[in-house]
Amino acid sequence: MNPLIAPLLRHWRARPLYWGCQLAFWCVFWITDLPEFDEAGRLSYPLDRFFFHGWECLSGILLTHAWRSWMRERNWHIASLNAVVWRLVLGSLVLAIVHQFISVWPRITPSASLPGHILVVLIVDFVLIDAVKIVGWTAIYFGFHSHEQLTSMRLRQSEIAAANRAAALASLRAQIHPHFLFNSLNTLRHLIDEDPKIARDTVTQLAKILRYSLQHSETSVVPLRDELEAVQAYLDIEGTRFEQRLRVHTNIEPNTLEYSVPPLLLQTLAENAVKFGVNLSDEGTDIQIDARLQGSNLILIVSNKGHLVTSETTTGLGLFNARQRVSLLFGEAASMDLHEENGRVVAKVILPSAPMI
């Protein structure tokens, strides 16, 4: 294959939109320049004009493509417009002169007998018209490239933001699993002292929770159904330990079970309710777990009898971690609130129907 044609064919396959715009731009001038008025005032399409303007169109495509390559080699396409505007204008004028010399000069030469000033005016007229065309082409090219560059930049920013969220979530998951395991083993330690047989049964429940935790160690969200099974296993362990001091009630709407939630979110809230509801009360507490829909949002509520307590002995890692994961996964559309209401501590989470990642 001709070494001059091969690069153009490769570029054609790689950038069909660019070449489509090239053809459309120059063919518009080709078509509009074809007709002329004959002596009777009628439009005609002389064959010589067809070939002449066809060559003008083709040479315009080749020259502007070379002009584009020259600008890209010098990185004009990524420079600010103020930095290159005069170079673009002067370059377009020089390109117009070259284009006219290549495409129009053969047509003027036979008319060299024209008066000199008429010939000069004709040439200047052709050059200025062509300069306007090339300036228009350059403006369209830079406008298109600016739009393409802006789209690419936004895509890169989106990818970077997603990568940052994924890294932050991985860091939070790395924190929550040791935290959860420590609290579970602490519960098991109490049960071993009190009743070894029940402790063995509890190990089975703990294994179920750990299996769930490991299965979703790399998962951003899980169905609420799976999360509730892990929470139930955890509350069974704590129920064995605290007996009548821990009373659990649930109100789960069936249509919420397939909604996505961060893994161990409900478990963290239930653990917090047990820790401050049972441990700080001789009578224990009633823990209520609700899940319902409000519009397209999932509402999760975990509440326990008691009062909000600020303790210097706790790091608050679990609740802080839960808030961070909810924020990273669902953005501003989600919220998590912990407050006291009518003698109960209420943790309320609002999640949209789908996470961002």
C-alpha angles and dihedrals in degrees: 000000000000108000090224094052099043096069090049091052092049091049090047090057092045098046109028093155092055093051092044090056091046092054093044093050097050097036090058089063091042093055096042093049095051103081123072135175118255125212090277092055094252126133114253136176109218115201093229090058090051093057094038095053090040089059090045089054095047094046089048090055093049094045095047090047089053088046089052092050091049092051092047092051088057093043094240089143092066097039122096115270092239090058096055106026096103092043088052093050095047092042091051090051092050090047090051091054091050092046093050092047090052100040108024107028093078088058095050096046095075087054094054089121087074115110111277096242091050090050091050092049090048093051093046089048092052092046094050092048090049091046089056089051093051093044087052091049091049092049091050091047094050091044091051092045092049090053091047091048092049091049091049091048092051090049091051091048090050091049091048091049091049091049091049091050091049091050092048091049091050089052092049092048089052088055099045099051097059089042092052093044092051092053093045093050090047089056091048091051090060092049093051090057094047104040123355093195093055088044090059091052089048091055087062091055091045090051089054091053094046091048089053090048093050094044090056099036089114097033122103097199138012133191113274087238091066093044092053091053090055091046091051091052090050093048090048088057092049091043089057090052100044099029110184093005091074117060119176127198126180134194108183120169109221093227090063097061097091095047116115121251132169110265114261092012095120090038090057091051092046091048090052091050092051093045096052100025101049105023093052097046130064090207094050121220146267112242117203121196117191132179122182142146125252108187104309093334127099114227117203120185128182115179137171136186111262144060135290109268128198107206127184089203094068128068094208087224095142097055093039090051092048092051092049094050092047090050095047094047102040105019123204092338089075131062141183122201133181117195144143119253128174094338094315133103108230126197110192125186125187116196128180119232095264136026123237093239 
